[in-house]
Every structure is written in structure tokens, then in C-alpha cells.
Amino acid sequence: MSTNGSDDDQPFTKLVTGGRRSEWTGVVVNAPVWRASTILFDSVAHLRAAVKRNQDGDFYYGRRGTPTQWSLAEALTALEPGAAGTMLYPSGVAAICGALLSVVKPGDHLLVADSVYDPTRVFCHHVLAPMGIETEFYDPMIGAGIADLCRPNTRVIFLESPGSLTFEVQDVPAICAVAKARNIVTMIDNTWATPLLFPAISRGVDFTILACTKYVVGHSDVMMGSVTTTEAYWAGLRRTTQLYGQIVSPDDAALASRGLRTMGVRLRQQGESALQIALWLEQQRGIRAVYHPALPNCPGHAFWKRDFNGAASLFAFEFDTDVTDSQRCAFVDRLRLFGIGFSWGGFESLALAIDPASIRTATTWEGHGLMVRLHIGLEDAGDLTADLAQSLEHVIA
């Protein structure tokens, strides 16, 4: 039986078949873990020939990968219709940096959504700015109006939709249309949705970036990122990534491949539980607002409804204005089934106190109360709701 997938297969099928061709797996189900630094050649002529080749499947040196990494990269590429290839990185932040560095140069102007993941903002300020690359942050709800911010030297528009912490959904097709008309590169941090909920390249984006640490790995035990791009930018991305010496370990790649196979069912179950809990929270005393893209009051909900295939497990809510920070902290501390920690996308639920207003520069966050971000795991939704209820009851007198 062949395990090779087809371009016509549905996404859940591609999760199972992607990257499992016999060249990578041999006679077993999963690609074995190839741990390698030195690659041995049959002759000097063989080595010299290998220097000239540079694509997955060509053994050269461990830094260019082995079937363990190639299999995962191929599987991620298969999830994005229109993609030419994927590069892997040791973290999501490394993937963001790798994508940007493959395109920008001194003198360029960069447009970045004001709701972006904070480490992206930090990279722009502390790495790109000293290189002579200017970053301008834009209102995530700007849509086609981004044309007014574009300059002759604008090289990249960097999107994140929904936005980090505040979950605004951008009009990605409209922004991409403006970019393509001006030959501007578009990139998106697509970690929240993954290609299952938002196949970004088919929506017009040039680079799609994942913190694979989250849903791809799914078990909170591996750091990894990926960048998938089109034919026009693939060679440049690959070259830049290799020049910076970026590589992931084969053991981590094997764990990420294992997580990828179940990402569809996990994301679906966690998304259903998250929406159920978000709807419940909307009705609770002491809660001023819930920010979940599937809820009508969330900024950009109409774009989510038009462009997305579903909702994920991460959202936030805002307390009434009279709730103090000490009460917010007590609420989080009292939760029994929610861990307190960074990241998300694993099987376990998490709660985190957040303050998005402190990192905005182009827009003012309109929220008035203190906020908590929730990641909903694979625990029973009823148990999670009961846990939230007991903590709210204790904190909200």
C-alpha cells in the first residue's frame, strides 16, 4: 500500500499521509529518527557533486537535514495549497526572524500589525532598526486602507490574524490585494488558525509562519517553528535559513511529526470546547467582554466568518472595570484545571493575565477592564466551566 498523499486529498487526510513517502520511511509507518552530523560519501567525486545539490533528499551535512526533518517539512508544505516548500526553525520566534531576514534589507520600510506577537515587535525594534530597516505599526482593522501607509520602499506587510492577545481578525485578502498591486511581500503569523482553519497562501499571502511549538507539536514538550512560502520566495528563504545555520534536531522533528498526525482532531475538539466556554463566559456576572473570533462582538468577526474554516482554542475575556488586579490574580491562582504559563496549543488548559494596552503603539486598545487569556485543552468542557465558575464566584463578590 502506498502512503503517498494526493494534492486532491482533504486536509485531515494530508495530516496522516503527508511526508510519509517511502524515501523517508522505508517499510515502517513513521520516518525513523536519523541523528546525523557527518554524512559519508563513496568518493571525492560523490562529495563534490553533493556540494552543488541543495534540496531535501540530498544528503550533504547534518545541518541540511535528514529524512526525519525532510518528512516533517514536506508534510507542512502539503497543508498549504500553492506552497513550494517549508523551512524548519528551533522556535516560532526564529521562524519569524528567518522569514523577515530572507526578504528585507537596509533602507526598507516594514508594515506590522499593531496587534502582533510582542517578540515580533521586539525583533523589529532591536534587530531590524539598527540595520536601517524602519518598522511602522498599523491598525489591524485597516483593511484596504493600508494602501495609504505604503511607500515606495515598503518591502513587507506582516500580518497576524487573529491578533495576539486581542484577537482582531484582519481583512487578509484586501491587504494582500493592495500588496500585490505594489509588489510588496506579505507574511502572516498563522499560529492561531494553522492551515486547517486558514490556508493562508491560497488566500493570497506569500509567507505563512507557524509556531509549531503550539498545535503542531501539541504536547508542550518541543520548541519549533516553520515558514512555508511560494515558488517566488522559496530559494531565498532556503538560502537565508542555511546561511544563518538554522536547523531543528531530528528528535524534535519526530515529535512534531507525531503531533501533526492528530492536530486535526485536537484542534476541532479544543475549538468546540473553547467556543462553548466563551459563550458561557459572556453570560457571567463580572465579565465585561469576551474576545473570541467566532463571537459577533469580536473585531473582524465578519472576516472570520467569511475566510476561516473554524475557530481555535485560544481567546481572552475582560473583567468589569471595578475588578482589581489582585482579584484578577486571585481568579487565576484559584483555578484547578488551568495551568499558569506561557504558550498554548498543547493538550492542557492554561490561563494567563494579560495587559495588551501596554504594548500598543499605533492604536489605543479600547478595552477598559483587566484581561485574562484562556487556552482550552482536551479536558472535559463541563469540568473546565465548573472550575471557572468556582473561581469567579470566589473572586466576584
C-alpha angles and dihedrals in degrees: 000000000000118000093193111125128222129233087236095057119112118253096258089053091049089054088060101038102032115116094002100114116139093251088069103031107032109196097334129086099244131042106262120241106264107194108191145149104159119047116202121222130203093230145351089263090054091051093048091051091051091056090063096049120075117172136103109283095039111105112218113134132340092256089068091054141243132244090284093064095033091055093054093045091050092050092052091048091052090060092062114067108217095025123134100195150332133234122203126221136188093249142005091255090053088053092052091049092046093051093049095044091053090064114023128079136178112295095031125128120223127198115206129181111253089226093059126134105280097236087059089056091047091051091052092050100041104031110021097039094057087050090060096257114134121215122202119187120218138199106267090221094057096105114172088354087083085087087080090061097048117107132189088261097045104127106169140024109201115201135186115188121209091026123241112268096350101050102218110170112220129215091248098174091052093049091046091051090055090047096049092050088057099037091247119152117238125209130179134195095221098175096120096054104025116201088289093070099025119020093200102189092054087052090059104269118137100206126027119193130198132189091218086190085083123048100353094058091030098181104077093241107100135056114215144140136192139200120201121188146166130266092265093063103024099095092048093049092049093048094048093047092052093045089056090049095238115170138146123222118258090235091057091045090053091052091048091050089051091051092047092062092064099033093103097057093040094050092047095049095043092046092053092049092046093053091047091052093044091054090049092049091053089065098049127108113249095029114112100181142351119216108208121138092228092059117089094231094057113106109258095015090142090057090049090051092049101042110026132079095212144320132283134222103265125088141133140227135203127223124223113275094254093062110104128217090251089056091048091051091047089052092054094042093052095055113110103192099036119082121214111233149097126278127037140200096092127115092265129079120244137191125200133178107231135189108193096171091070094066101041117108107161099039138027116242106238096208115113104188133064115273141219126195118214130199111196115214134189097285117118109285091224092055091049091049091050090050092051090046095053092049093047091049091052096046103035103063 
